Amino acid sequence: MTVRLRGITWNHTRGYLPMVATAQRFAEMNPGVSIEWEKRSLQEFADAPIQDLVARYDLLVIDHPWAGYAAASGQLLDFTLALPAEYMNDQAANTVGASHLSYNFDGKQTALAIDAATPVASWRPDLLERLDAPVPQVWEDVLAMARRGQVIVPAIPIDSLMNFYMFCVALGEEPFIGREQVVSGQTGTNALEVLRGLTALGTEDIFRMNPIQVYEAMTKTDEYAYCPFAYGYSNYARPGYARKLLLFGDLASYGQSGRLRSTLGGTGLAIAASSPNRDMAVRYAAYVASPETQRGLFAASGGQPGHREAWLHGNANAASSDYFVHTLPALDRAYVRPRYDGYLHFQDHAGDSVQAYLKGEMTADSALEHMNALYRESLAKGRV
C-alpha cells in the first residue's frame, strides 16, 4: 500500500526545488511512500490562510506569523509532541537567529525551521568595481549611492512594512510594545521619513517589486549596483544561477544604533493535524530539518537552510560565494514580528499605508492612524 503525501510550498527555486529533491530521496529510502509538492506565488505564500490549505495538504511550508493562529486553532501538528526531545533540543540549539523559536507559540512548536532569511545587503561586484565604489557601510553611503541612481530596493506593501519595523527599531523603539498603537507617533513618523528619504531617490518601479524581482533586475540588467536590504536569496550568489553574480553581506549602520536590525523571515515545515498520514509526514519533516539533510541535499538543491550547521558548513558557503557566513550576523540579530492570533489581519493591510506615505499619497499622521486602527482590530480578532 502506498502512502501519499501532498505538500504546498512557494514558487521559487529556493522554496520548491529542495522540497522536490528531499521528497524524491525520502521516497527512495522508504519504498511505498509518494510525496507530491505543489507551489504557489510568493504573495499567496504571505497571504493565503492555512485554514484553506490544511484540508487539502498534509505538508505546508509556512511563514512564522501563522504560529499564533495555529497554536490557538490546533490545525497544525505540535512537533513537541511528535518528535523526541533530543531532536527538538538540537533544533533549538542550532537555530539561525530566532528562526526555531519564531514557530513556537504558547509552548506549541507549529513548524520546523527548514529555511532562514532576513533582509540583507547585496551588490554587483563588477559594477562597484566599474564605479570605483566600496560597499556602503553607513547609511550616508547608501543615500550617496542612491543619488547616483545605482540603488534599488523592494517597496511593495509587505516589504515596505517590514522595513518600517526595521527603522523603528533603529530609532530605539520596537513596535507592538503597547496595545493602543504600533509605535509612538514621533518614532513612527521618523521611521517613515527615513524610509521615504531612500525610496524617493528611486523609480516608481520599486513600488511593484518584491525581493525576487529586485534580484532579477540586478542580475538581468546593469542598472543597479547595490540593494541595501531585501530578503536574502543565496541562489543569486551561486555561480551560473543568473546572468551576473550577486554578493551578499551585512546591513549598513544607521546613526548611533549600529548595523540595522531587519525583520526576520524564512519558512517552516508544518503538518496538518488532520492529515491521515501524520506519522509518515512527521518522519519526512524530521528528515528535511535534520542537520545532515540541511547541510547536504537541501542546500545543494538551492535551499537556504534553517539549521545553523548548514550556515557554517564549507560546502554550502563554497557554492554560494560565502553567502551564509557573510549574512549570518544579520540573521542572528533580526527583529521577530508578532505572531499572536490576529496579527495577520494587521500585516495584510498595514503595508498599504506605509507604501501610500512613501508615494506621497498619505501623510505620516494618517498612515500611522490607519496602522493603529488596524492594530487594535487585529488584537480583537484573536488572543495575544
Secondary structure per residue as TSV (DSSP state, phi and psi in degrees):
chain	resnum	aa	ss	phi	psi
A	1	M	-	360.0	131.2
A	2	T	-	-89.9	132.7
A	3	V	E	-92.4	121.4
A	4	R	E	-110.6	127.8
A	5	L	E	-118.5	139.8
A	6	R	E	-116.5	137.5
A	7	G	E	-129.6	156.0
A	8	I	E	-127.8	126.9
A	9	T	E	-131.7	-161.8
A	10	W	E	-116.6	157.1
A	11	N	S	-88.0	77.0
A	12	H	S	-155.3	156.6
A	13	T	H	-46.7	-46.7
A	14	R	H	-63.3	-34.0
A	15	G	H	-90.8	-27.6
A	16	Y	H	-102.0	-51.0
A	17	L	H	-60.8	-41.6
A	18	P	H	-62.7	-31.6
A	19	M	H	-72.6	-40.0
A	20	V	H	-64.9	-43.6
A	21	A	H	-64.2	-45.2
A	22	T	H	-68.9	-34.4
A	23	A	H	-65.4	-42.2
A	24	Q	H	-62.3	-47.2
A	25	R	H	-68.0	-39.3
A	26	F	H	-62.6	-40.2
A	27	A	H	-66.2	-36.0
A	28	E	H	-64.8	-36.4
A	29	M	H	-81.8	-15.4
A	30	N	S	-131.6	79.6
A	31	P	T	-54.0	139.5
A	32	G	T	96.0	0.6
A	33	V	E	-111.1	134.3
A	34	S	E	-128.2	126.5
A	35	I	E	-124.0	121.5
A	36	E	E	-114.1	123.8
A	37	W	E	-104.6	132.5
A	38	E	E	-112.1	166.5
A	39	K	E	-134.6	153.5
A	40	R	E	-133.1	167.9
A	41	S	-	-68.9	163.6
A	42	L	H	-61.5	-38.2
A	43	Q	H	-67.4	-41.1
A	44	E	H	-64.8	-34.5
A	45	F	H	-59.8	-40.2
A	46	A	H	-76.1	-30.9
A	47	D	H	-104.7	-36.9
A	48	A	S	-63.7	125.7
A	49	P	-	-69.6	139.5
A	50	I	G	-67.9	-23.8
A	51	Q	G	-63.1	-22.0
A	52	D	G	-85.9	-10.9
A	53	L	T	-104.6	-30.9
A	54	V	T	-65.4	-23.5
A	55	A	T	-75.1	-19.6
A	56	R	T	-110.1	-20.5
A	57	Y	-	-128.2	145.4
A	58	D	S	-84.0	-36.6
A	59	L	E	-119.1	132.9
A	60	L	E	-132.5	128.7
A	61	V	E	-91.3	119.4
A	62	I	E	-127.6	169.0
A	63	D	-	-97.3	144.7
A	64	H	G	-66.2	-21.8
A	65	P	G	-61.8	-11.1
A	66	W	G	-76.2	-8.7
A	67	A	H	-59.3	-40.5
A	68	G	H	-64.6	-47.0
A	69	Y	H	-61.9	-43.0
A	70	A	H	-62.7	-41.6
A	71	A	H	-66.3	-38.5
A	72	A	H	-74.3	-36.5
A	73	S	H	-87.3	-24.8
A	74	G	-	73.7	16.9
A	75	Q	-	-81.3	-14.2
A	76	L	B	-115.9	147.3
A	77	L	-	-64.7	141.2
A	78	D	-	-90.4	110.9
A	79	F	H	-67.5	-21.1
A	80	T	H	-65.2	-23.2
A	81	L	H	-96.3	-11.6
A	82	A	H	-105.9	-22.2
A	83	L	S	-123.4	152.9
A	84	P	-	-61.0	150.7
A	85	A	H	-59.5	-35.9
A	86	E	H	-62.0	-41.4
A	87	Y	H	-65.2	-46.5
A	88	M	H	-66.7	-34.9
A	89	N	H	-64.7	-37.2
A	90	D	H	-65.3	-40.7
A	91	Q	H	-61.2	-42.7
A	92	A	H	-68.2	-40.9
A	93	A	H	-71.2	-25.0
A	94	N	T	-113.2	31.3
A	95	T	B	-70.2	152.2
A	96	V	S	-96.7	109.0
A	97	G	T	59.5	-135.8
A	98	A	T	-98.3	22.1
A	99	S	H	-56.5	-49.1
A	100	H	H	-63.5	-49.0
A	101	L	H	-63.9	-27.4
A	102	S	H	-63.9	-20.9
A	103	Y	T	-95.4	5.7
A	104	N	E	-104.7	126.6
A	105	F	E	-143.2	131.8
A	106	D	T	53.9	34.5
A	107	G	T	78.9	3.0
A	108	K	E	-104.8	125.2
A	109	Q	E	-91.5	99.8
A	110	T	-	-86.2	-7.7
A	111	A	-	-161.1	160.4
A	112	L	E	-99.8	133.0
A	113	A	E	-77.1	93.0
A	114	I	E	-91.6	-9.5
A	115	D	E	-145.4	138.2
A	116	A	-	-129.1	139.0
A	117	A	-	-161.7	153.2
A	118	T	-	-153.7	159.6
A	119	P	E	-60.2	130.9
A	120	V	E	-134.7	172.5
A	121	A	E	-86.3	150.9
A	122	S	E	-144.9	155.8
A	123	W	E	-157.9	158.5
A	124	R	-	-92.6	106.9
A	125	P	H	-61.3	-34.1
A	126	D	H	-67.4	-37.5
A	127	L	H	-73.5	-38.8
A	128	L	H	-62.3	-38.0
A	129	E	H	-65.0	-41.5
A	130	R	H	-63.4	-35.9
A	131	L	H	-81.9	-7.3
A	132	D	T	54.2	45.2
A	133	A	-	-122.5	136.1
A	134	P	-	-78.0	165.5
A	135	V	-	-66.1	126.3
A	136	P	-	-56.5	135.9
A	137	Q	-	-114.1	-21.3
A	138	V	B	-129.2	161.1
A	139	W	H	-59.5	-37.0
A	140	E	H	-60.9	-35.0
A	141	D	H	-67.0	-37.9
A	142	V	H	-61.2	-48.3
A	143	L	H	-63.8	-37.9
A	144	A	H	-62.2	-41.7
A	145	M	H	-70.0	-35.3
A	146	A	H	-63.7	-35.6
A	147	R	H	-65.8	-20.9
A	148	R	T	-86.7	0.2
A	149	G	T	76.9	20.6
A	150	Q	-	-105.2	4.8
A	151	V	B	-114.0	140.0
A	152	I	-	-133.4	147.6
A	153	V	-	-148.8	141.9
A	154	P	-	-72.8	133.6
A	155	A	-	-138.0	26.8
A	156	I	S	-64.5	165.7
A	157	P	H	-53.2	-45.8
A	158	I	H	-65.3	-41.1
A	159	D	H	-72.0	-35.0
A	160	S	H	-62.2	-38.9
A	161	L	H	-66.2	-44.2
A	162	M	H	-61.3	-37.4
A	163	N	H	-73.6	-30.1
A	164	F	H	-61.6	-45.5
A	165	Y	H	-55.4	-45.8
A	166	M	H	-58.0	-43.3
A	167	F	H	-77.4	-27.8
A	168	C	H	-60.2	-45.0
A	169	V	H	-63.0	-42.8
A	170	A	H	-62.7	-29.7
A	171	L	T	-88.0	6.2
A	172	G	T	99.1	11.3
A	173	E	-	-139.7	116.5
A	174	E	-	-76.0	136.7
A	175	P	T	-67.7	160.6
A	176	F	T	68.9	26.9
A	177	I	S	-76.1	-42.3
A	178	G	S	-95.1	-174.1
A	179	R	S	-113.6	-3.8
A	180	E	S	-103.0	-30.2
A	181	Q	-	-141.6	151.9
A	182	V	S	-64.6	-43.3
A	183	V	S	-159.3	161.3
A	184	S	-	-61.5	153.0
A	185	G	H	-58.3	-41.4
A	186	Q	H	-65.8	-47.6
A	187	T	H	-65.0	-42.8
A	188	G	H	-61.2	-44.4
A	189	T	H	-62.6	-44.9
A	190	N	H	-63.2	-40.4
A	191	A	H	-63.3	-42.8
A	192	L	H	-62.5	-41.9
A	193	E	H	-64.6	-42.1
A	194	V	H	-62.4	-44.4
A	195	L	H	-65.4	-40.3
A	196	R	H	-68.5	-28.7
A	197	G	H	-59.2	-28.5
A	198	L	H	-86.7	-51.4
A	199	T	H	-65.1	-27.3
A	200	A	T	-65.2	-17.7
A	201	L	T	-90.0	-2.3
A	202	G	S	-103.1	-168.8
A	203	T	-	-100.9	169.1
A	204	E	G	-62.7	-22.4
A	205	D	G	-58.9	-31.6
A	206	I	G	-64.5	-23.7
A	207	F	G	-76.1	-2.5
A	208	R	G	-116.9	12.1
A	209	M	-	-115.3	132.8
A	210	N	-	-97.1	177.4
A	211	P	H	-57.3	-40.4
A	212	I	H	-60.8	-43.8
A	213	Q	H	-65.8	-32.9
A	214	V	H	-64.1	-46.7
A	215	Y	H	-66.9	-34.3
A	216	E	H	-65.3	-41.5
A	217	A	H	-64.8	-37.6
A	218	M	H	-68.7	-31.4
A	219	T	H	-96.9	-27.1
A	220	K	H	-83.2	-27.6
A	221	T	S	-121.1	173.9
A	222	D	S	-112.9	29.0
A	223	E	S	-83.5	-29.6
A	224	Y	-	-124.9	130.7
A	225	A	-	-100.4	-19.3
A	226	Y	E	-151.1	141.5
A	227	C	E	-125.8	121.3
A	228	P	E	-75.0	-28.4
A	229	F	E	-163.7	124.7
A	230	A	E	-159.8	147.8
A	231	Y	E	-53.1	124.9
A	232	G	-	-70.3	143.2
A	233	Y	-	-130.9	106.7
A	234	S	G	-63.8	-20.0
A	235	N	G	-54.3	-39.7
A	236	Y	G	-75.2	-8.1
A	237	A	G	-97.3	3.1
A	238	R	S	-96.4	121.8
A	239	P	T	-53.9	133.6
A	240	G	T	91.5	-8.4
A	241	Y	S	-75.9	-43.0
A	242	A	S	-126.2	174.8
A	243	R	S	-59.0	-41.1
A	244	K	S	-128.7	149.0
A	245	L	-	-82.9	138.5
A	246	L	-	-106.2	145.5
A	247	L	E	-108.2	150.7
A	248	F	E	-127.2	150.9
A	249	G	E	-162.6	-168.3
A	250	D	-	-71.8	163.4
A	251	L	-	-75.8	158.2
A	252	A	-	-69.9	161.7
A	253	S	B	-85.4	146.2
A	254	Y	-	-122.4	113.9
A	255	G	G	54.5	-137.9
A	256	Q	G	-87.2	-3.5
A	257	S	G	-82.9	-6.6
A	258	G	-	82.6	-161.1
A	259	R	B	-63.7	141.5
A	260	L	-	-58.5	145.8
A	261	R	-	-106.4	103.1
A	262	S	-	-80.4	177.0
A	263	T	B	-96.4	121.0
A	264	L	-	-57.5	138.4
A	265	G	-	-123.0	-127.1
A	266	G	-	86.6	178.3
A	267	T	E	-137.4	157.4
A	268	G	E	-125.1	152.8
A	269	L	E	-98.4	116.9
A	270	A	E	-114.8	162.9
A	271	I	E	-127.2	132.0
A	272	A	B	-64.8	126.8
A	273	A	T	-61.5	-24.4
A	274	S	T	-88.1	0.4
A	275	S	-	-60.0	132.1
A	276	P	T	-74.4	-9.6
A	277	N	T	-122.5	46.0
A	278	R	H	-61.4	-38.9
A	279	D	H	-61.6	-44.2
A	280	M	H	-70.7	-36.4
A	281	A	H	-62.3	-38.9
A	282	V	H	-64.6	-42.4
A	283	R	H	-61.0	-42.6
A	284	Y	H	-65.9	-45.6
A	285	A	H	-60.0	-41.9
A	286	A	H	-64.2	-36.4
A	287	Y	H	-65.0	-46.6
A	288	V	H	-62.7	-42.6
A	289	A	H	-84.7	-4.0
A	290	S	S	-66.6	150.1
A	291	P	H	-59.9	-34.4
A	292	E	H	-64.4	-46.8
A	293	T	H	-70.3	-41.1
A	294	Q	I	-61.3	-44.9
A	295	R	I	-84.6	-10.7
A	296	G	I	-106.0	-101.7
A	297	L	I	-59.9	-41.2
A	298	F	I	-62.2	-50.2
A	299	A	H	-67.4	-39.5
A	300	A	H	-66.7	-21.4
A	301	S	T	-93.5	14.5
A	302	G	T	95.2	6.7
A	303	G	-	-79.9	164.5
A	304	Q	-	-122.9	86.4
A	305	P	B	-57.5	159.0
A	306	G	S	-101.5	-6.7
A	307	H	B	-94.2	131.4
A	308	R	H	-60.5	-34.3
A	309	E	H	-55.7	-36.7
A	310	A	H	-67.8	-35.1
A	311	W	H	-70.1	-23.5
A	312	L	H	-100.0	-4.3
A	313	H	-	-78.5	141.3
A	314	G	H	-63.0	-39.8
A	315	N	H	-64.6	-45.1
A	316	A	H	-63.3	-40.5
A	317	N	H	-72.5	-38.3
A	318	A	H	-63.2	-32.0
A	319	A	T	-82.1	-11.4
A	320	S	T	-131.0	30.3
A	321	S	T	55.1	37.7
A	322	D	T	62.1	30.3
A	323	Y	H	-51.8	-46.1
A	324	F	H	-69.8	-48.8
A	325	V	H	-69.4	-29.0
A	326	H	H	-77.7	-25.9
A	327	T	H	-103.0	-10.5
A	328	L	H	-54.6	-40.5
A	329	P	H	-57.1	-36.9
A	330	A	H	-66.5	-38.3
A	331	L	H	-64.4	-41.7
A	332	D	H	-67.3	-23.8
A	333	R	T	-109.6	8.4
A	334	A	-	-62.9	147.1
A	335	Y	B	-78.8	136.3
A	336	V	-	-100.2	124.5
A	337	R	-	-64.0	160.5
A	338	P	-	-61.4	156.0
A	339	R	-	-134.2	11.1
A	340	Y	S	-62.6	154.2
A	341	D	T	-64.3	113.3
A	342	G	T	120.0	-20.6
A	343	Y	H	-57.1	-36.3
A	344	L	H	-65.7	-22.6
A	345	H	H	-61.0	-40.9
A	346	F	H	-67.0	-50.2
A	347	Q	H	-62.0	-34.9
A	348	D	H	-65.5	-23.2
A	349	H	H	-123.0	-24.6
A	350	A	H	-66.7	-31.5
A	351	G	H	-61.9	-26.1
A	352	D	H	-62.7	-37.8
A	353	S	H	-69.9	-40.6
A	354	V	H	-62.5	-47.4
A	355	Q	H	-64.1	-38.7
A	356	A	H	-61.1	-39.2
A	357	Y	H	-65.0	-44.7
A	358	L	H	-61.8	-30.4
A	359	K	T	-88.8	1.2
A	360	G	T	78.5	19.3
A	361	E	S	-99.2	-4.5
A	362	M	S	-152.7	145.2
A	363	T	-	-76.6	162.5
A	364	A	H	-61.5	-43.2
A	365	D	H	-60.3	-43.4
A	366	S	H	-66.6	-41.2
A	367	A	H	-62.4	-44.9
A	368	L	H	-68.2	-38.5
A	369	E	H	-62.3	-42.0
A	370	H	H	-64.8	-42.3
A	371	M	H	-64.2	-39.8
A	372	N	H	-64.6	-39.0
A	373	A	H	-64.4	-43.0
A	374	L	H	-61.9	-39.3
A	375	Y	H	-62.1	-46.7
A	376	R	H	-64.6	-37.5
A	377	E	H	-61.9	-42.4
A	378	S	H	-65.4	-36.8
A	379	L	H	-65.1	-34.7
A	380	A	H	-73.5	-19.9
A	381	K	H	-80.4	-19.4
A	382	G	S	-149.8	-158.9
A	383	R	-	-116.1	147.3
A	384	V	-	-77.9	360.0
